[in-house]
């Protein structure tokens, strides 16, 4: 009988990843266990007597912070280092959780919500850049897939935990959120170190900068001048917009079908089970294929699954649609972030990941605003057709860039 060891419990696709990747994975799970306030924010605001119109100000501020944070986080990650940026974001977001709970009025609540999302979203570019520092280009897709797996594990547990805590007092949601962020900050402070491409440490003799690094400066010009990145990021953005519709348009469709909120909760559980259960194995099986071709196939599945929501009118139909786009989510895990990391010069990894995270934030913000507006004004069918056509077109266009991305990678290796 084979001996069961700790390493045998690790999926094969992740076994050769270095300790820093596993540290970020574990910290991400802890951090995501505390993403409890946002799903219940509307209920909390209603309990505090905030009207529907006033609620939109707080939610708008929350969305705006997701556009501000990644841009700042990318610059800070390259300027002051990955680890300090993560600490600033985690501690700042934790403090903002307390500020939101104690805020006396709508405008102070909006300011706290802005700080929560802005500070919290500075963490991802720095974490992504630190992962890129820790592994070579061949293993980055798997490192980012493991990171995403941690997000999904934590989110799945948080979905159950949030409902339990909310029934016993909203203050518990805020306490767990703030505590989990501080716990992750402690992990970062104790267990992580900045990679070799980050700035010199205090007291050390400054190293001579590469001439290209001096030319690129500290802003986002280095990304904006990269034509291949400027082609890929909008295409990834369209696909992320279609995926983000699962957060906002799916619950609207379930509600309009006359089904209870419990049905949407069940759909979220189906997604979590599939992603957590299948992602490690899919990553291992698909790693041998061209990344952008796999991204295109997965993006097409996501677009088709979201569009199938328009044909559903019962639990079975919604389950089919969720299964299809969840399989797409499993297929694309880690690819986009890995491709962006491989495009980035070592001195600009934080800004490239900041641009990618900003694209994520913009896509989610567009889904919350344009997606909902399209659904409610032009009709659900317009939104579903838009998701199918735009998502599929972006997926095909992404796959078509495989040759250019491979040529860029070969050039970098030769250099």
C-alpha positions in Angstrom: 0.0 0.0 0.0 1.5 3.4 -1.0 2.6 5.7 1.8 0.5 8.9 2.0 2.8 11.9 2.4 2.1 15.7 2.4 3.6 16.1 -1.1 1.3 13.4 -2.5 -1.7 15.5 -1.5 -0.5 18.4 -3.6 -1.8 18.3 -7.2 1.0 17.4 -9.6 0.7 20.7 -11.6 1.7 22.6 -8.5 4.4 20.4 -6.8 7.5 22.2 -8.2 6.4 25.7 -7.2 8.7 27.4 -4.7 7.7 28.2 -1.1 7.0 31.9 -1.8 4.2 30.8 -4.1 2.7 28.6 -1.5 2.9 31.3 1.1 1.0 33.7 -1.1 -1.5 30.9 -1.8 -2.1 30.3 1.9 -2.3 34.0 2.7 -4.8 34.5 -0.1 -7.1 31.9 1.3 -7.0 33.6 4.7 -7.6 37.0 3.1 -10.5 35.7 1.0 -12.2 34.2 4.0 -12.7 37.8 5.1 -14.4 39.0 1.9 -17.7 39.0 3.7 -18.9 42.7 3.9 -19.3 43.4 0.2 -21.9 40.6 -0.6 -24.0 41.8 2.4 -23.3 45.5 2.1 -26.8 46.4 0.7 -28.4 44.6 3.7 -26.1 46.4 6.1 -26.8 49.8 4.6 -30.6 49.2 4.7 -30.2 48.3 8.4 -28.5 51.6 9.0 -31.4 53.4 7.3 -29.6 54.3 4.0 -32.1 54.8 1.2 -31.9 53.2 -2.3 -30.6 56.4 -3.9 -28.0 56.9 -1.2 -26.9 53.2 -1.5 -25.8 53.9 -5.1 -23.3 56.5 -3.9 -21.7 53.9 -1.6 -21.6 51.2 -4.2 -20.3 53.6 -6.8 -17.5 54.6 -4.5 -16.7 50.9 -3.9 -16.5 50.4 -7.7 -14.4 53.5 -8.3 -11.8 52.3 -5.8 -11.2 49.2 -7.9 -10.1 51.5 -10.7 -7.8 53.6 -8.5 -6.1 50.9 -6.4 -4.5 48.7 -9.1 -3.0 51.7 -10.9 -1.4 52.9 -7.6 -0.4 49.4 -6.6 1.4 48.7 -9.8 3.6 51.8 -9.5 4.3 51.3 -5.8 5.2 47.6 -6.4 8.0 48.8 -8.8 8.9 51.9 -6.8 9.1 50.8 -3.2 8.8 47.0 -3.5 6.2 44.2 -3.6 6.1 43.5 0.1 5.7 47.1 1.4 2.9 47.7 -1.2 1.1 44.6 0.0 1.4 45.7 3.6 0.1 49.2 2.8 -2.9 47.8 1.0 -3.8 45.1 3.6 -3.5 47.4 6.7 -5.2 50.3 4.9 -8.1 48.1 3.8 -8.4 46.7 7.4 -8.6 50.2 8.9 -11.2 51.2 6.3 -13.4 48.2 7.3 -13.6 49.7 10.8 -14.2 53.2 9.3 -17.2 51.9 7.3 -18.8 50.2 10.2 -18.4 53.3 12.4 -19.2 55.9 9.7 -22.0 58.3 10.9 -23.4 59.2 7.4 -23.7 58.3 3.8 -20.7 60.4 2.6 -18.4 59.1 5.2 -19.6 55.6 4.3 -18.8 56.3 0.7 -15.3 57.5 1.6 -14.7 54.4 3.6 -16.0 52.2 0.8 -13.6 53.9 -1.6 -10.7 53.3 0.7 -11.6 49.7 1.2 -11.6 48.9 -2.5 -8.7 51.2 -3.4 -6.4 49.9 -0.6 -7.5 46.3 -1.1 -6.9 46.3 -4.9 -3.3 47.6 -4.5 -2.4 44.2 -3.2 -3.0 42.1 -6.4 -0.4 43.9 -8.7 2.3 43.5 -6.0 1.4 39.9 -5.3 1.3 39.1 -9.0 4.7 40.8 -9.5 6.1 38.9 -6.6 4.9 35.6 -8.1 6.6 36.6 -11.4 9.8 37.3 -9.6 9.7 33.9 -7.9 9.2 31.6 -10.9 10.4 31.3 -14.5 8.1 31.9 -17.5 7.4 28.2 -17.9 5.8 28.0 -14.4 4.1 31.3 -14.2 0.8 30.1 -15.5 0.7 27.4 -12.9 1.7 29.9 -10.1 -1.2 32.2 -11.1 -3.6 29.3 -11.4 -2.7 28.3 -7.8 -3.2 31.9 -6.7 -6.7 31.8 -8.4 -7.4 28.4 -6.8 -6.7 30.0 -3.4 -9.1 32.9 -4.2 -11.9 30.4 -5.1 -11.3 28.2 -2.0 -11.5 31.2 0.3 -14.5 32.7 -1.5 -16.4 29.4 -1.4 -15.9 29.1 2.4 -16.7 32.8 2.9 -20.0 32.3 1.1 -21.1 29.9 3.7 -19.5 31.7 6.6 -21.0 35.1 5.6 -24.6 34.0 5.8 -24.0 32.4 9.2 -22.3 35.5 10.7 -24.7 38.1 9.2 -27.6 36.4 11.0 -25.8 37.0 14.3 -24.8 40.6 13.7 -23.2 42.6 10.9 -20.4 43.6 13.2 -19.1 40.1 13.0 -18.6 40.5 9.2 -16.5 43.6 9.6 -14.5 42.0 12.4 -13.7 38.9 10.4 -12.9 41.0 7.3 -10.5 43.3 9.2 -8.9 40.4 11.1 -8.3 38.3 8.0 -6.5 41.2 6.3 -4.3 41.8 9.3 -3.6 38.0 9.5 -2.5 38.1 5.8 -0.4 41.3 6.5 1.4 39.3 9.3 2.1 36.5 6.9 3.5 39.0 4.4 5.7 40.7 7.0 7.1 37.5 8.5 7.3 35.1 5.5 7.8 37.1 2.3 10.8 38.9 0.9 11.0 41.1 -2.2 12.3 39.5 -5.3 15.7 40.4 -6.9 14.1 42.8 -9.4 12.7 45.1 -6.7 14.5 48.3 -5.4 17.6 48.2 -3.3 17.3 47.8 0.4 17.9 50.7 2.8 21.6 51.0 3.7 22.8 49.1 0.7 24.8 50.7 -2.0 22.4 51.6 -4.9 22.8 49.4 -7.9 23.3 51.0 -11.3 20.0 51.0 -13.2 19.6 49.4 -16.6 19.5 52.2 -19.2 16.1 50.9 -20.4 14.8 51.2 -16.9 15.9 54.8 -16.7 14.2 55.5 -20.0 10.9 53.8 -19.0 10.6 55.9 -15.8 8.2 55.1 -13.1 4.8 55.6 -14.8 2.7 53.5 -17.1 4.4 54.7 -20.3 6.3 51.5 -20.5 3.0 49.6 -20.8 1.3 52.1 -23.1 4.3 51.9 -25.6 4.0 48.1 -25.7 1.9 47.4 -28.8 1.3 43.8 -28.0 0.2 44.5 -24.5 -2.1 47.2 -25.8 -3.7 44.6 -28.1 -4.0 41.9 -25.4 -5.3 43.9 -22.4 -8.5 45.1 -24.2 -9.2 41.6 -25.4 -8.7 40.3 -21.9 -10.9 43.1 -20.7 -13.9 42.1 -22.9 -13.6 38.5 -21.7 -13.4 39.7 -18.1 -16.5 41.9 -18.6 -18.5 38.9 -19.9 -17.3 36.8 -17.0 -18.2 39.6 -14.5 -21.8 39.4 -15.8 -22.1 36.2 -13.7 -22.0 38.3 -10.6 -24.7 40.9 -11.6 -26.8 39.6 -14.5 -27.3 36.1 -13.2 -29.0 37.1 -9.9 -31.2 39.5 -11.9 -32.2 36.7 -14.2 -32.9 34.3 -11.3 -35.0 37.0 -9.6 -37.0 37.7 -12.8 -37.7 34.0 -13.2 -39.6 34.1 -9.9 -37.0 31.9 -8.2 -35.8 32.5 -4.6 -32.4 33.9 -3.6 -31.6 30.4 -2.4 -31.4 29.3 -6.1 -28.7 31.9 -6.8 -26.9 30.6 -3.7 -27.1 27.1 -5.1 -25.7 28.3 -8.4 -22.8 29.9 -6.6 -22.1 26.6 -4.8 -22.1 24.7 -8.1 -19.5 27.1 -9.5 -17.4 26.9 -6.4 -17.5 23.1 -6.3 -16.5 22.8 -10.0 -13.7 25.3 -9.9 -12.2 24.1 -6.6 -12.5 20.5 -7.7 -11.4 20.6 -11.3 -8.9 23.5 -11.6 -5.7 21.7 -10.5 -6.3 18.8 -12.9 -7.3 21.1 -15.8 -4.1 23.1 -15.3 -2.0 20.0 -15.4 -3.7 18.6 -18.6 -3.8 21.9 -20.5 -0.3 23.2 -19.7 1.1 21.4 -22.7 -1.0 23.4 -25.2 -0.4 27.0 -26.4 -1.7 29.3 -23.7 -3.6 31.8 -25.8 -5.3 29.0 -27.7 -6.5 27.5 -24.4 -7.5 31.0 -23.3 -9.6 31.4 -26.5 -11.3 28.1 -25.9 -12.1 28.9 -22.3 -13.3 32.4 -23.2 -15.7 30.9 -25.7 -17.0 28.5 -23.1 -17.6 31.4 -20.7 -19.3 33.5 -23.4 -21.6 30.6 -24.4 -22.4 29.7 -20.8 -23.3 33.3 -19.9 -25.5 33.5 -23.1 -27.3 30.3 -22.1 -28.6 32.2 -19.1 -31.0 33.8 -21.5 -32.5 30.5 -22.4 -33.0 29.3 -18.8 -36.3 29.6 -17.0 -35.8 27.0 -14.2 -33.2 25.5 -11.9 -32.1 22.9 -14.5 -31.5 25.6 -17.2 -29.5 27.8 -14.8 -27.5 24.9 -13.6 -26.5 24.0 -17.2 -25.4 27.6 -17.9 -23.4 27.8 -14.7 -21.6 24.5 -15.5 -20.6 25.7 -19.0 -19.1 29.0 -17.9 -17.6 27.4 -14.8 -15.7 25.0 -17.1 -14.5 27.9 -19.0 -13.3 29.6 -15.8 -11.4 26.4 -15.0 -9.8 26.3 -18.5 -8.5 29.9 -18.5 -7.2 29.9 -14.9 -3.9 31.8 -14.6 -3.3 32.2 -18.3 -4.0 36.0 -18.8 -1.9 37.0 -15.8 0.9 34.7 -16.9 1.0 36.1 -20.4 1.1 39.6 -19.1 3.9 38.7 -16.7 5.9 37.2 -19.5 5.5 40.4 -21.6 6.8 42.6 -18.8 10.5 43.7 -18.4 11.7 42.7 -14.9 11.8 46.3 -13.7 8.2 46.9 -14.8 6.3 43.8 -13.6 4.4 45.7 -11.0 3.1 48.2 -13.6 2.2 45.5 -16.1 0.2 43.6 -13.4 -1.2 46.9 -12.3 -2.5 47.5 -15.8 -3.9 44.0 -15.9 -5.6 44.4 -12.5 -7.0 47.8 -13.7 -8.4 46.1 -16.7 -10.1 43.6 -14.3 -11.5 46.5 -12.2 -12.8 48.3 -15.3 -14.4 45.2 -16.6 -16.2 44.5 -13.3 -17.2 48.2 -13.1 -18.6 48.1 -16.6 -20.6 44.9 -15.7 -22.1 46.6 -12.7 -23.1 49.7 -14.6 -23.4 49.1 -18.4 -24.3 45.5 -18.0 -27.1 46.2 -15.5 -28.3 49.2 -17.5 -28.5 47.1 -20.7 -30.4 44.4 -18.9 -33.0 46.8 -17.4 -33.4 49.2 -20.3 -32.7 47.4 -23.6 -33.8 44.0 -22.3 -32.1 40.8 -21.2 -31.8 39.3 -24.7 -29.7 42.2 -25.9 -27.3 41.6 -23.0 -27.0 37.9 -23.6 -26.4 38.3 -27.4 -23.8 41.0 -26.6 -22.1 38.6 -24.2 -22.0 35.8 -26.8 -20.8 37.9 -29.7 -18.3 40.1 -27.9 -16.9 37.3 -25.7 -16.5 34.8 -28.6 -14.9 37.5 -30.9 -12.5 38.5 -28.1 -11.6 34.9 -27.5 -10.9 34.2 -31.1 -8.8 37.4 -31.5 -6.8 36.5 -28.4 -6.0 33.0 -29.8 -4.9 34.7 -33.1 -2.1 36.5 -31.3 -0.4 33.3 -30.3 2.3 33.6 -33.0 3.2 37.2 -31.9 3.4 36.3 -28.2 5.5 33.2 -28.9 7.9 35.3 -31.1 8.2 37.9 -28.3 9.0 35.2 -25.8 11.6 33.7 -28.1 13.2 37.1 -28.6 13.4 37.8 -24.9 15.0 34.4 -24.3 17.6 35.0 -27.0 18.3 38.4 -25.5 
